[in-house]
Amino acid sequence: MKKIFLIGMPGSGKSTLGVKLADSWEIPFFDLDKEIEKNSGKRISKIFNEDGESEFRKIEARLLRAFSDSYPSFIMSTGGGTPCFHQNLEFMNNSGLTIYLKVSIGELEKRLDFEKESRPLLAESKSLKRKIQQLISKRAECYEGATYVIESDGITLLDIESAITKS
C-alpha cells in the first residue's frame, strides 16, 4: 500500500474524496487539520489568533511527519497551505504520492462562500474571490510539484484512483 497525500486549495474536495478513497481501499484516513485540532486542543482559528500562522505551520509540519512515520499506508487530506511550508511537499513526495486537486476559482468561491468564517485565511477577506486568487497565485507553483495534478471542477473518486494506479 501507499501513502497518499491530497493537496490543494480549501474547498477542492480533499477531505470528501479522501474519506471515500480510504473507505474503498480499507486504509486509514486522516484530515491533517482535524488532527492538529485534536493534538493541540484548539481550533485552527484559535491557533492562528493566539499563536500566529508561523507556530501553526510548525505544528502542521511536525504532525505531518509523525503520521507519516507511524503508518505504512493511509490517505491524508492536508491543509491548503501544508505543501508550501517547511519543505512539506518534498517530504510528502519522498514518503508517498501527492495528488493536487486543481479546481477553478469560480468553483472554489461557490464551495467556500458558506464556510469562509471557519477558515482563518479567508475569514478576514472582504472579497472571497480576490483572496482565493491571491492564495492560488502564492501556492500554484508549489502545488504543481505534486506527483499528479487532477484538474476538474468535478473530480471523482475514479479520477483519483486512475492517477494512483498509474504509479
Secondary structure, DSSP 8 states (H G I E B T S, - for coil): --EEEEE-STTSSHHHHHHHHHHHHT--EEEHHHHHHHHHTS-HHHHHHHH-HHHHHHHHHHHHHHHHHH-SSEEEE--TTGGGSTTHHHHHHHHSEEEEEE--HHHHHHHHTTTGGGSHHHHT-S-HHHHHHHHHHHHHHHHTTSSEEEE-TT--HHHHHHHHHT-
